[in-house]
Structures are given as C-alpha cells and as structure tokens.
C-alpha cells in the first residue's frame, strides 16, 4: 500500500479561479510574497480546521501536506506545509522555495534525518524520505507540472542559481530493520 492510500489522499485538478491564482503565485512578485507569508497562516489554519484547509489548497487547488521533520541543527521538531505531488502512489516534494535563492530548511532536515511524518487532512503517517535520483528528476518535474503550473516557471528561474532537491516520501517500515518480516 502506498502513502496516498494510507492517508486517504485524493486530488482534483484546480478550477478556473484556482488556475488564475496559480498564475499569480508563479510570478516573481507573487512567489516572493507567498514564500514570506503562507506558512505563517497555513500551520494555524491547518490545525484550526482539523487538517481540512490550507491557503494554497483553497486559492490554487494545491494538495498541501504538513511535513514534520527534525531540525538538522536544533534537533527540534519542525512543521512546514509543502505541496504533496502524487507520484507512484506516494508523494514527491520539491525544494523550490517558491523559486527563491535559498534552499528551504526542510531539505537540510531530511538530508540529515530522512525519518519524518506527513499529515493530509486529519490523517498522518510515518515516512522515509528518499532523495530523487538525477534519472528520476525529469519525471518528477513532469508530475509536478500537473499539480501546479508554477513549478515549470520555478524550475526555469532557479536553473542557474542552485540545484533543486527533491524527495520521494514513502511509508516508513512498520518493523525495525533487524526484525524478521
């Protein structure tokens, strides 16, 4: 069973108004504003609505998952709303940071400790994050464009300044590695 099944995930393509908001969010100015504001609103809105609402979900139709990691430096729990891109029954997440110059902090967190949890609506699951290989990256970009029309624009804007790290989130093993299955 994949992570999408485990979380009861479903995704509907954005409607016309949401596609219009995706256009705004993909612009340089829109991405700059959203990168600095959305997560501050999304975490409390997500908690308040019992996982049913996020700003990007409402405005752009993006399937937003809450990614819970362990801080690479602090060791403290960190929660960030990220676009959960459906990929082979699981999710892929892209470290585009709204096409900003800096790599998002959660990338460093997952690089140091790939064990995390994700929440979709009121369901959560333990995951293991696996870095996307260079051979998989084009397929990941293609999958992301289906979910959000801004990802190809982000890719173009980021191309000359930094690498985009991506991770496939898969269900964590339910037994310890040294236990018989």
ABEGO torsion letter per residue (X at the ends): XBAAAAAGBBBBBBBAAAAAAAAAAABAAAAAAAAAAAAAAAAAAAAAAGGABBAAAAAAGBBBBBBBBBBAAAGBBBBBBBBBBBBGGBBBBBBAGGGBABBBAAAAAAAABABBBBBBEABBBBBBBBBBBAAAAAAAAAAAAAABAAAAAAAAAAAAABBBBBBBBBBBBABBAABBX
